[in-house]
Amino acid sequence: MWLEVDGFCDLLNSFWNERNVTSPSSFILAKKLNVLKTKLKEWTGDVFGHLEFKMANLVEEVNSLDEKEQQQSLSLSLSGR
């Protein structure tokens, strides 16, 4: 999903190159990965919104339509046909 967003690779490069730390290589890698994780979580929330919330709303909507269908036939506009 991330790779389909225009400019994601450039953004990833900027996150990765943002911090220049002079320390042992393993410490630098760990620190950069930690910063990258935080930045990607923030970016994902900004770009895609809260997916769990959106998914819960969609599941609720589908369940509501299922209940309506059980009570009566859905119109063509509601059934998506």
PDB file of N, CA, C and O in Angstrom:
ATOM      1  N   MET A   1       0.824  -1.172   0.000  1.00  0.00           N
ATOM      2  CA  MET A   1       0.000   0.000   0.000  1.00  0.00           C
ATOM      3  C   MET A   1       0.882   1.256   0.000  1.00  0.00           C
ATOM      4  O   MET A   1       0.604   2.212  -0.723  1.00  0.00           O
ATOM      5  N   TRP A   2       1.938   1.249   0.807  1.00  0.00           N
ATOM      6  CA  TRP A   2       2.822   2.410   0.878  1.00  0.00           C
ATOM      7  C   TRP A   2       3.496   2.675  -0.460  1.00  0.00           C
ATOM      8  O   TRP A   2       3.638   3.825  -0.876  1.00  0.00           O
ATOM      9  N   LEU A   3       3.911   1.604  -1.131  1.00  0.00           N
ATOM     10  CA  LEU A   3       4.661   1.762  -2.374  1.00  0.00           C
ATOM     11  C   LEU A   3       3.824   2.355  -3.499  1.00  0.00           C
ATOM     12  O   LEU A   3       4.373   2.834  -4.491  1.00  0.00           O
ATOM     13  N   GLU A   4       2.494   2.329  -3.355  1.00  0.00           N
ATOM     14  CA  GLU A   4       1.622   2.884  -4.378  1.00  0.00           C
ATOM     15  C   GLU A   4       1.447   4.400  -4.239  1.00  0.00           C
ATOM     16  O   GLU A   4       0.887   5.038  -5.131  1.00  0.00           O
ATOM     17  N   VAL A   5       1.916   4.980  -3.137  1.00  0.00           N
ATOM     18  CA  VAL A   5       1.792   6.422  -2.913  1.00  0.00           C
ATOM     19  C   VAL A   5       2.952   7.127  -3.605  1.00  0.00           C
ATOM     20  O   VAL A   5       4.119   6.808  -3.377  1.00  0.00           O
ATOM     21  N   ASP A   6       2.608   8.091  -4.456  1.00  0.00           N
ATOM     22  CA  ASP A   6       3.641   8.855  -5.152  1.00  0.00           C
ATOM     23  C   ASP A   6       4.563   9.543  -4.153  1.00  0.00           C
ATOM     24  O   ASP A   6       4.104  10.171  -3.199  1.00  0.00           O
ATOM     25  N   GLY A   7       5.849   9.420  -4.379  1.00  0.00           N
ATOM     26  CA  GLY A   7       6.835  10.086  -3.540  1.00  0.00           C
ATOM     27  C   GLY A   7       7.207   9.337  -2.276  1.00  0.00           C
ATOM     28  O   GLY A   7       7.988   9.846  -1.472  1.00  0.00           O
ATOM     29  N   PHE A   8       6.663   8.125  -2.075  1.00  0.00           N
ATOM     30  CA  PHE A   8       6.968   7.389  -0.849  1.00  0.00           C
ATOM     31  C   PHE A   8       8.456   7.072  -0.728  1.00  0.00           C
ATOM     32  O   PHE A   8       9.035   7.227   0.347  1.00  0.00           O
ATOM     33  N   CYS A   9       9.068   6.636  -1.802  1.00  0.00           N
ATOM     34  CA  CYS A   9      10.501   6.281  -1.747  1.00  0.00           C
ATOM     35  C   CYS A   9      11.356   7.500  -1.401  1.00  0.00           C
ATOM     36  O   CYS A   9      12.316   7.389  -0.640  1.00  0.00           O
ATOM     37  N   ASP A  10      11.014   8.646  -1.952  1.00  0.00           N
ATOM     38  CA  ASP A  10      11.744   9.876  -1.615  1.00  0.00           C
ATOM     39  C   ASP A  10      11.555  10.225  -0.142  1.00  0.00           C
ATOM     40  O   ASP A  10      12.501  10.623   0.538  1.00  0.00           O
ATOM     41  N   LEU A  11      10.340  10.076   0.337  1.00  0.00           N
ATOM     42  CA  LEU A  11      10.044  10.336   1.743  1.00  0.00           C
ATOM     43  C   LEU A  11      10.824   9.381   2.641  1.00  0.00           C
ATOM     44  O   LEU A  11      11.377   9.792   3.661  1.00  0.00           O
ATOM     45  N   LEU A  12      10.865   8.115   2.260  1.00  0.00           N
ATOM     46  CA  LEU A  12      11.605   7.112   3.013  1.00  0.00           C
ATOM     47  C   LEU A  12      13.092   7.469   3.068  1.00  0.00           C
ATOM     48  O   LEU A  12      13.724   7.364   4.119  1.00  0.00           O
ATOM     49  N   ASN A  13      13.633   7.885   1.946  1.00  0.00           N
ATOM     50  CA  ASN A  13      15.036   8.310   1.918  1.00  0.00           C
ATOM     51  C   ASN A  13      15.283   9.501   2.825  1.00  0.00           C
ATOM     52  O   ASN A  13      16.297   9.559   3.520  1.00  0.00           O
ATOM     53  N   SER A  14      14.356  10.455   2.820  1.00  0.00           N
ATOM     54  CA  SER A  14      14.552  11.636   3.671  1.00  0.00           C
ATOM     55  C   SER A  14      14.469  11.257   5.146  1.00  0.00           C
ATOM     56  O   SER A  14      15.232  11.782   5.956  1.00  0.00           O
ATOM     57  N   PHE A  15      13.551  10.350   5.511  1.00  0.00           N
ATOM     58  CA  PHE A  15      13.482   9.879   6.900  1.00  0.00           C
ATOM     59  C   PHE A  15      14.784   9.194   7.292  1.00  0.00           C
ATOM     60  O   PHE A  15      15.334   9.443   8.365  1.00  0.00           O
ATOM     61  N   TRP A  16      15.265   8.331   6.411  1.00  0.00           N
ATOM     62  CA  TRP A  16      16.452   7.531   6.720  1.00  0.00           C
ATOM     63  C   TRP A  16      17.694   8.406   6.861  1.00  0.00           C
ATOM     64  O   TRP A  16      18.529   8.165   7.733  1.00  0.00           O
ATOM     65  N   ASN A  17      17.815   9.408   6.017  1.00  0.00           N
ATOM     66  CA  ASN A  17      19.005  10.263   6.017  1.00  0.00           C
ATOM     67  C   ASN A  17      18.887  11.466   6.948  1.00  0.00           C
ATOM     68  O   ASN A  17      19.801  12.289   7.013  1.00  0.00           O
ATOM     69  N   GLU A  18      17.795  11.574   7.653  1.00  0.00           N
ATOM     70  CA  GLU A  18      17.538  12.727   8.516  1.00  0.00           C
ATOM     71  C   GLU A  18      18.538  12.849   9.656  1.00  0.00           C
ATOM     72  O   GLU A  18      18.955  13.956   9.996  1.00  0.00           O
ATOM     73  N   ARG A  19      18.916  11.761  10.232  1.00  0.00           N
ATOM     74  CA  ARG A  19      19.811  11.796  11.392  1.00  0.00           C
ATOM     75  C   ARG A  19      21.203  11.312  11.013  1.00  0.00           C
ATOM     76  O   ARG A  19      21.373  10.227  10.457  1.00  0.00           O
ATOM     77  N   ASN A  20      22.172  12.122  11.319  1.00  0.00           N
ATOM     78  CA  ASN A  20      23.561  11.726  11.118  1.00  0.00           C
ATOM     79  C   ASN A  20      24.198  11.578  12.493  1.00  0.00           C
ATOM     80  O   ASN A  20      24.512  12.565  13.159  1.00  0.00           O
ATOM     81  N   VAL A  21      24.380  10.347  12.897  1.00  0.00           N
ATOM     82  CA  VAL A  21      24.917  10.045  14.217  1.00  0.00           C
ATOM     83  C   VAL A  21      26.289   9.423  14.038  1.00  0.00           C
ATOM     84  O   VAL A  21      26.480   8.560  13.182  1.00  0.00           O
ATOM     85  N   THR A  22      27.228   9.855  14.833  1.00  0.00           N
ATOM     86  CA  THR A  22      28.559   9.239  14.773  1.00  0.00           C
ATOM     87  C   THR A  22      28.691   8.325  15.987  1.00  0.00           C
ATOM     88  O   THR A  22      29.015   8.770  17.088  1.00  0.00           O
ATOM     89  N   SER A  23      28.443   7.078  15.769  1.00  0.00           N
ATOM     90  CA  SER A  23      28.488   6.044  16.798  1.00  0.00           C
ATOM     91  C   SER A  23      28.809   4.727  16.114  1.00  0.00           C
ATOM     92  O   SER A  23      28.954   4.679  14.892  1.00  0.00           O
ATOM     93  N   PRO A  24      28.921   3.659  16.893  1.00  0.00           N
ATOM     94  CA  PRO A  24      29.125   2.345  16.267  1.00  0.00           C
ATOM     95  C   PRO A  24      27.985   2.024  15.294  1.00  0.00           C
ATOM     96  O   PRO A  24      26.840   2.429  15.496  1.00  0.00           O
ATOM     97  N   SER A  25      28.325   1.300  14.253  1.00  0.00           N
ATOM     98  CA  SER A  25      27.362   0.996  13.185  1.00  0.00           C
ATOM     99  C   SER A  25      26.083   0.356  13.695  1.00  0.00           C
ATOM    100  O   SER A  25      24.993   0.713  13.246  1.00  0.00           O
ATOM    101  N   SER A  26      26.196  -0.581  14.623  1.00  0.00           N
ATOM    102  CA  SER A  26      25.004  -1.259  15.129  1.00  0.00           C
ATOM    103  C   SER A  26      24.089  -0.283  15.866  1.00  0.00           C
ATOM    104  O   SER A  26      22.867  -0.396  15.773  1.00  0.00           O
ATOM    105  N   PHE A  27      24.657   0.664  16.590  1.00  0.00           N
ATOM    106  CA  PHE A  27      23.860   1.668  17.294  1.00  0.00           C
ATOM    107  C   PHE A  27      23.162   2.592  16.294  1.00  0.00           C
ATOM    108  O   PHE A  27      21.992   2.930  16.468  1.00  0.00           O
ATOM    109  N   ILE A  28      23.881   2.994  15.256  1.00  0.00           N
ATOM    110  CA  ILE A  28      23.307   3.869  14.226  1.00  0.00           C
ATOM    111  C   ILE A  28      22.127   3.176  13.548  1.00  0.00           C
ATOM    112  O   ILE A  28      21.073   3.782  13.360  1.00  0.00           O
ATOM    113  N   LEU A  29      22.306   1.905  13.182  1.00  0.00           N
ATOM    114  CA  LEU A  29      21.244   1.152  12.524  1.00  0.00           C
ATOM    115  C   LEU A  29      20.020   1.052  13.432  1.00  0.00           C
ATOM    116  O   LEU A  29      18.899   1.303  12.990  1.00  0.00           O
ATOM    117  N   ALA A  30      20.225   0.692  14.681  1.00  0.00           N
ATOM    118  CA  ALA A  30      19.112   0.552  15.620  1.00  0.00           C
ATOM    119  C   ALA A  30      18.384   1.880  15.803  1.00  0.00           C
ATOM    120  O   ALA A  30      17.153   1.916  15.817  1.00  0.00           O
ATOM    121  N   LYS A  31      19.123   2.952  15.941  1.00  0.00           N
ATOM    122  CA  LYS A  31      18.534   4.273  16.134  1.00  0.00           C
ATOM    123  C   LYS A  31      17.745   4.710  14.902  1.00  0.00           C
ATOM    124  O   LYS A  31      16.633   5.225  15.021  1.00  0.00           O
ATOM    125  N   LYS A  32      18.323   4.505  13.720  1.00  0.00           N
ATOM    126  CA  LYS A  32      17.636   4.886  12.485  1.00  0.00           C
ATOM    127  C   LYS A  32      16.361   4.071  12.281  1.00  0.00           C
ATOM    128  O   LYS A  32      15.342   4.613  11.854  1.00  0.00           O
ATOM    129  N   LEU A  33      16.410   2.773  12.583  1.00  0.00           N
ATOM    130  CA  LEU A  33      15.215   1.943  12.445  1.00  0.00           C
ATOM    131  C   LEU A  33      14.119   2.389  13.410  1.00  0.00           C
ATOM    132  O   LEU A  33      12.940   2.395  13.057  1.00  0.00           O
ATOM    133  N   ASN A  34      14.509   2.760  14.618  1.00  0.00           N
ATOM    134  CA  ASN A  34      13.546   3.229  15.605  1.00  0.00           C
ATOM    135  C   ASN A  34      12.887   4.532  15.150  1.00  0.00           C
ATOM    136  O   ASN A  34      11.669   4.682  15.245  1.00  0.00           O
ATOM    137  N   VAL A  35      13.690   5.467  14.661  1.00  0.00           N
ATOM    138  CA  VAL A  35      13.159   6.737  14.161  1.00  0.00           C
ATOM    139  C   VAL A  35      12.270   6.492  12.946  1.00  0.00           C
ATOM    140  O   VAL A  35      11.201   7.091  12.827  1.00  0.00           O
ATOM    141  N   LEU A  36      12.705   5.616  12.046  1.00  0.00           N
ATOM    142  CA  LEU A  36      11.936   5.301  10.849  1.00  0.00           C
ATOM    143  C   LEU A  36      10.574   4.711  11.220  1.00  0.00           C
ATOM    144  O   LEU A  36       9.558   5.076  10.627  1.00  0.00           O
ATOM    145  N   LYS A  37      10.549   3.819  12.179  1.00  0.00           N
ATOM    146  CA  LYS A  37       9.296   3.206  12.637  1.00  0.00           C
ATOM    147  C   LYS A  37       8.320   4.284  13.110  1.00  0.00           C
ATOM    148  O   LYS A  37       7.149   4.271  12.730  1.00  0.00           O
ATOM    149  N   THR A  38       8.791   5.202  13.923  1.00  0.00           N
ATOM    150  CA  THR A  38       7.947   6.281  14.445  1.00  0.00           C
ATOM    151  C   THR A  38       7.436   7.168  13.320  1.00  0.00           C
ATOM    152  O   THR A  38       6.249   7.489  13.265  1.00  0.00           O
ATOM    153  N   LYS A  39       8.334   7.563  12.422  1.00  0.00           N
ATOM    154  CA  LYS A  39       7.960   8.439  11.310  1.00  0.00           C
ATOM    155  C   LYS A  39       6.939   7.765  10.386  1.00  0.00           C
ATOM    156  O   LYS A  39       5.993   8.409   9.933  1.00  0.00           O
ATOM    157  N   LEU A  40       7.131   6.462  10.105  1.00  0.00           N
ATOM    158  CA  LEU A  40       6.207   5.755   9.223  1.00  0.00           C
ATOM    159  C   LEU A  40       4.823   5.621   9.851  1.00  0.00           C
ATOM    160  O   LEU A  40       3.813   5.700   9.151  1.00  0.00           O
ATOM    161  N   LYS A  41       4.772   5.421  11.155  1.00  0.00           N
ATOM    162  CA  LYS A  41       3.475   5.356  11.831  1.00  0.00           C
ATOM    163  C   LYS A  41       2.745   6.691  11.708  1.00  0.00           C
ATOM    164  O   LYS A  41       1.548   6.719  11.420  1.00  0.00           O
ATOM    165  N   GLU A  42       3.451   7.785  11.922  1.00  0.00           N
ATOM    166  CA  GLU A  42       2.852   9.118  11.804  1.00  0.00           C
ATOM    167  C   GLU A  42       2.391   9.364  10.369  1.00  0.00           C
ATOM    168  O   GLU A  42       1.269   9.815  10.138  1.00  0.00           O
ATOM    169  N   TRP A  43       3.254   9.067   9.419  1.00  0.00           N
ATOM    170  CA  TRP A  43       2.949   9.292   8.010  1.00  0.00           C
ATOM    171  C   TRP A  43       1.744   8.452   7.581  1.00  0.00           C
ATOM    172  O   TRP A  43       0.862   8.947   6.880  1.00  0.00           O
ATOM    173  N   THR A  44       1.705   7.192   7.996  1.00  0.00           N
ATOM    174  CA  THR A  44       0.593   6.317   7.637  1.00  0.00           C
ATOM    175  C   THR A  44      -0.724   6.881   8.162  1.00  0.00           C
ATOM    176  O   THR A  44      -1.730   6.880   7.453  1.00  0.00           O
ATOM    177  N   GLY A  45      -0.717   7.357   9.394  1.00  0.00           N
ATOM    178  CA  GLY A  45      -1.919   7.964   9.949  1.00  0.00           C
ATOM    179  C   GLY A  45      -2.350   9.188   9.179  1.00  0.00           C
ATOM    180  O   GLY A  45      -3.544   9.399   8.965  1.00  0.00           O
ATOM    181  N   ASP A  46      -1.386  10.008   8.755  1.00  0.00           N
ATOM    182  CA  ASP A  46      -1.700  11.222   7.998  1.00  0.00           C
ATOM    183  C   ASP A  46      -2.230  10.911   6.604  1.00  0.00           C
ATOM    184  O   ASP A  46      -3.181  11.541   6.142  1.00  0.00           O
ATOM    185  N   VAL A  47      -1.616   9.946   5.938  1.00  0.00           N
ATOM    186  CA  VAL A  47      -1.957   9.656   4.545  1.00  0.00           C
ATOM    187  C   VAL A  47      -3.193   8.763   4.419  1.00  0.00           C
ATOM    188  O   VAL A  47      -4.079   9.035   3.609  1.00  0.00           O
ATOM    189  N   PHE A  48      -3.249   7.709   5.214  1.00  0.00           N
ATOM    190  CA  PHE A  48      -4.318   6.729   5.073  1.00  0.00           C
ATOM    191  C   PHE A  48      -5.402   6.859   6.134  1.00  0.00           C
ATOM    192  O   PHE A  48      -6.461   6.243   6.017  1.00  0.00           O
ATOM    193  N   GLY A  49      -5.153   7.640   7.148  1.00  0.00           N
ATOM    194  CA  GLY A  49      -6.121   7.731   8.237  1.00  0.00           C
ATOM    195  C   GLY A  49      -6.006   6.518   9.139  1.00  0.00           C
ATOM    196  O   GLY A  49      -5.069   5.727   9.031  1.00  0.00           O
ATOM    197  N   HIS A  50      -6.943   6.393  10.001  1.00  0.00           N
ATOM    198  CA  HIS A  50      -6.927   5.273  10.943  1.00  0.00           C
ATOM    199  C   HIS A  50      -7.670   4.095  10.321  1.00  0.00           C
ATOM    200  O   HIS A  50      -8.899   4.029  10.353  1.00  0.00           O
ATOM    201  N   LEU A  51      -6.905   3.175   9.759  1.00  0.00           N
ATOM    202  CA  LEU A  51      -7.484   2.075   8.996  1.00  0.00           C
ATOM    203  C   LEU A  51      -8.367   1.168   9.835  1.00  0.00           C
ATOM    204  O   LEU A  51      -9.374   0.663   9.339  1.00  0.00           O
ATOM    205  N   GLU A  52      -8.009   0.951  11.101  1.00  0.00           N
ATOM    206  CA  GLU A  52      -8.820   0.091  11.956  1.00  0.00           C
ATOM    207  C   GLU A  52     -10.216   0.693  12.132  1.00  0.00           C
ATOM    208  O   GLU A  52     -11.218  -0.021  12.093  1.00  0.00           O
ATOM    209  N   PHE A  53     -10.270   2.008  12.326  1.00  0.00           N
ATOM    210  CA  PHE A  53     -11.542   2.703  12.484  1.00  0.00           C
ATOM    211  C   PHE A  53     -12.359   2.627  11.198  1.00  0.00           C
ATOM    212  O   PHE A  53     -13.560   2.359  11.236  1.00  0.00           O
ATOM    213  N   LYS A  54     -11.712   2.862  10.068  1.00  0.00           N
ATOM    214  CA  LYS A  54     -12.404   2.794   8.782  1.00  0.00           C
ATOM    215  C   LYS A  54     -12.930   1.388   8.525  1.00  0.00           C
ATOM    216  O   LYS A  54     -14.051   1.217   8.046  1.00  0.00           O
ATOM    217  N   MET A  55     -12.116   0.379   8.844  1.00  0.00           N
ATOM    218  CA  MET A  55     -12.514  -1.009   8.625  1.00  0.00           C
ATOM    219  C   MET A  55     -13.707  -1.366   9.514  1.00  0.00           C
ATOM    220  O   MET A  55     -14.641  -2.028   9.061  1.00  0.00           O
ATOM    221  N   ALA A  56     -13.680  -0.936  10.768  1.00  0.00           N
ATOM    222  CA  ALA A  56     -14.789  -1.213  11.681  1.00  0.00           C
ATOM    223  C   ALA A  56     -16.080  -0.581  11.157  1.00  0.00           C
ATOM    224  O   ALA A  56     -17.143  -1.197  11.235  1.00  0.00           O
ATOM    225  N   ASN A  57     -15.998   0.641  10.625  1.00  0.00           N
ATOM    226  CA  ASN A  57     -17.180   1.294  10.063  1.00  0.00           C
ATOM    227  C   ASN A  57     -17.717   0.547   8.848  1.00  0.00           C
ATOM    228  O   ASN A  57     -18.929   0.407   8.681  1.00  0.00           O
ATOM    229  N   LEU A  58     -16.806   0.069   7.998  1.00  0.00           N
ATOM    230  CA  LEU A  58     -17.245  -0.673   6.816  1.00  0.00           C
ATOM    231  C   LEU A  58     -17.892  -2.009   7.200  1.00  0.00           C
ATOM    232  O   LEU A  58     -18.889  -2.411   6.599  1.00  0.00           O
ATOM    233  N   VAL A  59     -17.335  -2.686   8.187  1.00  0.00           N
ATOM    234  CA  VAL A  59     -17.913  -3.950   8.656  1.00  0.00           C
ATOM    235  C   VAL A  59     -19.308  -3.697   9.233  1.00  0.00           C
ATOM    236  O   VAL A  59     -20.236  -4.471   8.999  1.00  0.00           O
ATOM    237  N   GLU A  60     -19.441  -2.618   9.981  1.00  0.00           N
ATOM    238  CA  GLU A  60     -20.745  -2.255  10.543  1.00  0.00           C
ATOM    239  C   GLU A  60     -21.761  -1.973   9.437  1.00  0.00           C
ATOM    240  O   GLU A  60     -22.920  -2.377   9.532  1.00  0.00           O
ATOM    241  N   GLU A  61     -21.323  -1.283   8.396  1.00  0.00           N
ATOM    242  CA  GLU A  61     -22.207  -0.986   7.271  1.00  0.00           C
ATOM    243  C   GLU A  61     -22.644  -2.262   6.545  1.00  0.00           C
ATOM    244  O   GLU A  61     -23.812  -2.408   6.185  1.00  0.00           O
ATOM    245  N   VAL A  62     -21.702  -3.181   6.333  1.00  0.00           N
ATOM    246  CA  VAL A  62     -22.033  -4.453   5.677  1.00  0.00           C
ATOM    247  C   VAL A  62     -23.008  -5.245   6.539  1.00  0.00           C
ATOM    248  O   VAL A  62     -23.965  -5.823   6.023  1.00  0.00           O
ATOM    249  N   ASN A  63     -22.772  -5.274   7.842  1.00  0.00           N
ATOM    250  CA  ASN A  63     -23.679  -5.994   8.740  1.00  0.00           C
ATOM    251  C   ASN A  63     -25.081  -5.394   8.702  1.00  0.00           C
ATOM    252  O   ASN A  63     -26.076  -6.119   8.726  1.00  0.00           O
ATOM    253  N   SER A  64     -25.152  -4.077   8.644  1.00  0.00           N
ATOM    254  CA  SER A  64     -26.445  -3.393   8.559  1.00  0.00           C
ATOM    255  C   SER A  64     -27.170  -3.768   7.270  1.00  0.00           C
ATOM    256  O   SER A  64     -28.372  -4.034   7.283  1.00  0.00           O
ATOM    257  N   LEU A  65     -26.447  -3.787   6.171  1.00  0.00           N
ATOM    258  CA  LEU A  65     -27.057  -4.180   4.888  1.00  0.00           C
ATOM    259  C   LEU A  65     -27.493  -5.639   4.905  1.00  0.00           C
ATOM    260  O   LEU A  65     -28.531  -5.982   4.339  1.00  0.00           O
ATOM    261  N   ASP A  66     -26.705  -6.504   5.552  1.00  0.00           N
ATOM    262  CA  ASP A  66     -27.091  -7.916   5.680  1.00  0.00           C
ATOM    263  C   ASP A  66     -28.401  -8.052   6.451  1.00  0.00           C
ATOM    264  O   ASP A  66     -29.267  -8.844   6.081  1.00  0.00           O
ATOM    265  N   GLU A  67     -28.538  -7.274   7.523  1.00  0.00           N
ATOM    266  CA  GLU A  67     -29.776  -7.315   8.309  1.00  0.00           C
ATOM    267  C   GLU A  67     -30.966  -6.836   7.480  1.00  0.00           C
ATOM    268  O   GLU A  67     -32.040  -7.436   7.521  1.00  0.00           O
ATOM    269  N   LYS A  68     -30.768  -5.748   6.726  1.00  0.00           N
ATOM    270  CA  LYS A  68     -31.843  -5.231   5.880  1.00  0.00           C
ATOM    271  C   LYS A  68     -32.239  -6.257   4.830  1.00  0.00           C
ATOM    272  O   LYS A  68     -33.420  -6.422   4.523  1.00  0.00           O
ATOM    273  N   GLU A  69     -31.240  -6.946   4.280  1.00  0.00           N
ATOM    274  CA  GLU A  69     -31.527  -7.933   3.247  1.00  0.00           C
ATOM    275  C   GLU A  69     -32.321  -9.098   3.822  1.00  0.00           C
ATOM    276  O   GLU A  69     -33.186  -9.652   3.144  1.00  0.00           O
ATOM    277  N   GLN A  70     -32.039  -9.471   5.055  1.00  0.00           N
ATOM    278  CA  GLN A  70     -32.771 -10.568   5.679  1.00  0.00           C
ATOM    279  C   GLN A  70     -34.228 -10.183   5.934  1.00  0.00           C
ATOM    280  O   GLN A  70     -35.116 -11.034   5.882  1.00  0.00           O
ATOM    281  N   GLN A  71     -34.473  -8.897   6.210  1.00  0.00           N
ATOM    282  CA  GLN A  71     -35.824  -8.428   6.481  1.00  0.00           C
ATOM    283  C   GLN A  71     -36.614  -8.214   5.205  1.00  0.00           C
ATOM    284  O   GLN A  71     -37.824  -8.435   5.180  1.00  0.00           O
ATOM    285  N   GLN A  72     -35.945  -7.787   4.146  1.00  0.00           N
ATOM    286  CA  GLN A  72     -36.579  -7.519   2.876  1.00  0.00           C
ATOM    287  C   GLN A  72     -35.537  -7.540   1.775  1.00  0.00           C
ATOM    288  O   GLN A  72     -34.339  -7.473   2.053  1.00  0.00           O
ATOM    289  N   SER A  73     -35.965  -7.629   0.557  1.00  0.00           N
ATOM    290  CA  SER A  73     -35.025  -7.586  -0.562  1.00  0.00           C
ATOM    291  C   SER A  73     -34.426  -6.196  -0.661  1.00  0.00           C
ATOM    292  O   SER A  73     -35.129  -5.197  -0.513  1.00  0.00           O
ATOM    293  N   LEU A  74     -33.125  -6.134  -0.914  1.00  0.00           N
ATOM    294  CA  LEU A  74     -32.478  -4.845  -1.105  1.00  0.00           C
ATOM    295  C   LEU A  74     -32.809  -4.286  -2.471  1.00  0.00           C
ATOM    296  O   LEU A  74     -32.957  -5.036  -3.436  1.00  0.00           O
ATOM    297  N   SER A  75     -32.925  -2.976  -2.558  1.00  0.00           N
ATOM    298  CA  SER A  75     -33.117  -2.345  -3.860  1.00  0.00           C
ATOM    299  C   SER A  75     -31.816  -2.490  -4.649  1.00  0.00           C
ATOM    300  O   SER A  75     -30.761  -2.788  -4.090  1.00  0.00           O
ATOM    301  N   LEU A  76     -31.917  -2.275  -5.945  1.00  0.00           N
ATOM    302  CA  LEU A  76     -30.719  -2.398  -6.788  1.00  0.00           C
ATOM    303  C   LEU A  76     -29.636  -1.422  -6.358  1.00  0.00           C
ATOM    304  O   LEU A  76     -28.452  -1.752  -6.424  1.00  0.00           O
ATOM    305  N   SER A  77     -30.017  -0.225  -5.918  1.00  0.00           N
ATOM    306  CA  SER A  77     -29.009   0.768  -5.510  1.00  0.00           C
ATOM    307  C   SER A  77     -28.282   0.319  -4.253  1.00  0.00           C
ATOM    308  O   SER A  77     -27.081   0.564  -4.133  1.00  0.00           O
ATOM    309  N   LEU A  78     -28.956  -0.324  -3.317  1.00  0.00           N
ATOM    310  CA  LEU A  78     -28.315  -0.803  -2.098  1.00  0.00           C
ATOM    311  C   LEU A  78     -27.505  -2.072  -2.309  1.00  0.00           C
ATOM    312  O   LEU A  78     -26.499  -2.291  -1.633  1.00  0.00           O
ATOM    313  N   SER A  79     -27.940  -2.908  -3.245  1.00  0.00           N
ATOM    314  CA  SER A  79     -27.220  -4.165  -3.457  1.00  0.00           C
ATOM    315  C   SER A  79     -25.963  -3.983  -4.288  1.00  0.00           C
ATOM    316  O   SER A  79     -25.130  -4.888  -4.346  1.00  0.00           O
ATOM    317  N   GLY A  80     -25.804  -2.823  -4.940  1.00  0.00           N
ATOM    318  CA  GLY A  80     -24.594  -2.550  -5.697  1.00  0.00           C
ATOM    319  C   GLY A  80     -24.596  -3.177  -7.081  1.00  0.00           C
ATOM    320  O   GLY A  80     -23.546  -3.270  -7.717  1.00  0.00           O
ATOM    321  N   ARG A  81     -25.739  -3.600  -7.548  1.00  0.00           N
ATOM    322  CA  ARG A  81     -25.808  -4.226  -8.874  1.00  0.00           C
ATOM    323  C   ARG A  81     -26.114  -3.234  -9.935  1.00  0.00           C
ATOM    324  O   ARG A  81     -26.209  -3.594 -11.108  1.00  0.00           O
TER     325      ARG A  81
END
